[in-house]
Amino acid sequence: MIGQQTVPYSQLLLPFPQFASVNVITTDSASSYNSLAARVERRFSNGLTFLSTYTWSRNLDGSYETSSPSGGSNSGPQNIYDLKSEWGRSFIDVPNRFTLAGSYVLPFGRGKRFLSDAGRWNHAIGDWQLSAVTYYENGFPLDITQNNQNGLVGAAVQRPNINPDTSQKTSGSLYTRVNGYINRNAFSAVGEFQFGNEPKADTTLRGPAPGTGNWDATLIKTVAIKDRVNFAFRAEVQNILNHPWFALPNTTLGSSTFGQITSDYNTPRQIQLGGRIAF
């Protein structure tokens, strides 16, 4: 590039145009995390116990290479000469997260509320324990970029402008929005050597859309066969409600699939049975 008969205009705009590239490794980024956490735990006399937690948080940083567990990431800053403008919500910002875990010894069989005189059938209907765990949380902020990166001057990405008074979200249920989760009319591509006003992490749009949640359950029974010999039966169900966990939508403005959700992360409902003899 340097020393040729023609030189790109963007090269001449660099502070040191005589160099093809200059790599700088820096550790001057910062982060801030604040949260409010609550926990409730209760044990009842009838064999019911539960533990519930809730976290309300705000996560900010100046990093531009943070990858969220769902796969969203930003490969670099928009303006390498103004890294402070990268300060904002982190790609792993999850404002709300709720978890609930519980277990219940089913009230059937000897000494229980129901069928206490089951006799020989007590081995079959008694001492069953049901456990379940669930969580629900917000999705992660999305990073909206544009594919015609005509404004890059040594930067990694170029973000579009946000069109005022235009909702970035589309309306309707999530299942009817998989082919248009993001309103493309809410963004405009910027011209040559300009920086868009779209933030690094857009909290108006989050994914997986619009958040994640799951229910798992386990049914356990232990039978004493003889002294010091026990048999344990276990039935597990993952993703009981068979809900999909949608992947991130395409966030590159100008792409033919911009705003579309084309895949999901989780697996369908799974049931597995197992047994173990302990002696």
FENLIN-V110714 format. One record per backbone hydrogen bond with DSSP energy under -1.0 kcal/mol. CO is the residue of the C=O (numbers start at 0). NH is the residue of the N-H. E is the energy in kcal/mol with one decimal. If there is no record, write none. Layout:
[[CO	NH	E] [CO	NH	E]]
//
This chain:
[[0	3	-1.3] [7	11	-1.1] [10	13	-1.1] [15	18	-1.9] [29	61	-2.2] [31	59	-3.0] [33	57	-2.4] [35	55	-2.6] [37	53	-2.3] [39	51	-3.2] [41	49	-2.1] [43	46	-1.1] [46	104	-1.2] [47	43	-3.3] [48	102	-2.4] [49	41	-2.2] [50	100	-2.7] [51	39	-3.0] [52	98	-2.4] [53	37	-2.6] [54	96	-1.7] [55	35	-2.9] [57	33	-2.0] [58	89	-2.6] [59	31	-3.0] [60	87	-1.8] [67	70	-2.2] [71	67	-2.8] [76	155	-1.6] [78	81	-1.8] [81	84	-1.3] [82	85	-1.7] [83	86	-1.6] [87	60	-2.6] [89	92	-1.5] [94	56	-2.0] [95	137	-1.8] [96	54	-2.4] [97	135	-2.6] [98	52	-2.0] [99	133	-2.6] [100	50	-3.2] [101	131	-2.5] [102	48	-2.4] [103	129	-2.9] [105	107	-2.0] [106	113	-1.9] [108	111	-2.2] [113	108	-1.6] [114	117	-1.1] [117	120	-1.8] [118	121	-2.0] [120	123	-1.1] [120	124	-2.2] [121	125	-2.3] [127	105	-2.2] [128	219	-2.7] [129	103	-2.5] [130	217	-3.0] [131	101	-2.6] [132	215	-2.4] [133	99	-2.4] [134	213	-1.8] [135	97	-3.2] [136	211	-2.1] [139	206	-2.6] [141	201	-3.5] [144	252	-3.7] [146	148	-1.8] [147	149	-2.5] [157	145	-2.0] [159	197	-1.8] [160	187	-2.2] [167	182	-2.5] [173	176	-1.4] [176	179	-2.0] [177	260	-3.8] [182	185	-1.9] [183	186	-1.4] [185	162	-2.9] [187	160	-3.0] [190	193	-1.1] [201	141	-1.5] [204	141	-1.8] [206	139	-3.6] [209	138	-1.6] [211	136	-2.5] [213	134	-1.4] [214	239	-2.4] [215	132	-2.3] [216	236	-2.7] [217	130	-3.0] [218	234	-2.6] [219	128	-2.7] [220	232	-3.2] [222	230	-3.1] [225	228	-2.4] [228	224	-1.8] [228	225	-1.4] [229	277	-2.9] [230	222	-3.3] [231	275	-2.2] [232	220	-2.2] [233	273	-2.5] [234	218	-2.8] [235	271	-2.4] [236	216	-2.4] [237	269	-2.0] [238	241	-1.7] [244	264	-3.3] [249	258	-3.3] [250	144	-2.2] [251	254	-2.0] [252	146	-2.6] [254	257	-1.6] [256	259	-2.2] [258	180	-2.6] [259	249	-2.0] [262	246	-2.5] [269	237	-2.7] [271	235	-2.9] [273	233	-2.8] [275	231	-3.0] [277	229	-2.7]]
//
